[in-house]
Amino acid sequence: MNSTTPAPAKSFSDIREMTFERALKELEAIVGKLERGDVELEESIEIYERGEALRDHCDRLLKAAEAKVEKLTLGADGTPTGTTPLDKDSDAPF
């Protein structure tokens, strides 16, 4: 085996089932540990890799939620008449 061959990526299969909130909470805990420096080097590497997987999971969940967001359309009298896809380039306040 060549020493420059990258190690296989860990699966962290439990992350796929996490809610956004749970994944974000664990990611924040990992960042806190790494910032405090209260973990050994090997553990730092392990939790950093898990943090990357958690960040990717949160990113996917946010993108999926963003794709579902719709804008309400209102009639002349102000009552909702339906929805349209959210236009990211609109001048909406969000």
C-alpha atoms as one frame of an Amber mdcrd trajectory, in Angstrom:
protein
   0.000   0.000   0.000   1.388   3.366  -0.996   1.866   5.851   1.857   0.262
   8.597  -0.248  -2.979   6.652  -0.637  -5.702   8.491   1.293  -7.417   6.651
   4.097 -10.952   5.498   3.308 -13.614   7.952   4.420 -15.629   6.938   7.450
 -19.322   6.428   6.808 -20.815   7.974   9.966 -24.060   6.262   8.925 -25.885
   7.445  12.055 -25.671  11.043  10.814 -27.976  10.342   7.863 -30.886   9.806
  10.258 -30.298  12.973  12.316 -32.545  15.982  12.278 -30.970  19.303  11.383
 -31.222  20.500  14.973 -29.570  17.401  16.427 -26.761  17.449  13.859 -26.140
  21.154  14.426 -26.046  20.689  18.206 -23.449  17.915  17.894 -21.447  19.991
  15.410 -21.429  22.925  17.845 -20.179  20.597  20.616 -17.368  19.361  18.368
 -16.345  22.909  17.475 -16.314  23.781  21.177 -14.041  20.847  22.007 -11.664
  21.687  19.191 -11.555  25.377  20.125 -10.817  24.574  23.772  -8.090  22.140
  22.727  -9.041  19.677  25.430  -8.739  16.565  23.242  -5.737  14.531  22.142
  -4.496  14.779  18.552  -5.962  11.464  17.372  -9.360  12.282  18.881  -9.179
  15.768  17.369  -8.732  14.231  13.931 -11.640  11.824  14.491 -14.058  14.447
  15.734 -12.963  16.869  13.010 -13.879  14.235  10.394 -17.227  13.679  12.108
 -17.745  17.442  12.177 -17.170  17.598   8.420 -19.785  14.873   7.913 -22.210
  16.735  10.189 -21.616  19.998   8.305 -22.277  18.275   4.989 -25.486  16.738
   6.381 -26.711  20.103   7.689 -25.905  21.703   4.342 -27.921  19.057   2.461
 -30.873  19.470   4.824 -30.812  23.258   4.446 -30.713  23.005   0.649 -33.641
  20.575   0.702 -35.636  22.915   2.949 -34.791  25.882   0.752 -36.109  24.020
  -2.285 -39.437  23.544  -0.493 -39.900  27.166   0.508 -42.689  28.851  -1.363
 -43.973  32.374  -1.465 -47.644  33.039  -0.778 -49.519  34.908  -3.475 -52.240
  37.282  -2.403 -55.337  38.422  -4.212 -56.378  42.065  -4.594 -58.254  41.871
  -1.301 -55.181  40.521   0.530 -56.381  36.958   0.935 -54.020  34.118   0.017
 -54.685  32.732  -3.460 -51.902  30.164  -3.724 -48.168  29.803  -3.763 -45.312
  30.265  -6.185 -41.714  29.081  -5.922 -39.510  31.411  -3.926 -37.447  33.616
  -6.230 -33.981  33.931  -4.700 -33.323  37.075  -6.712 -36.444  38.893  -5.569
 -36.324  41.885  -3.280 -37.913  39.911  -0.434 -36.507  40.831   2.997 -35.100
  37.342   3.516
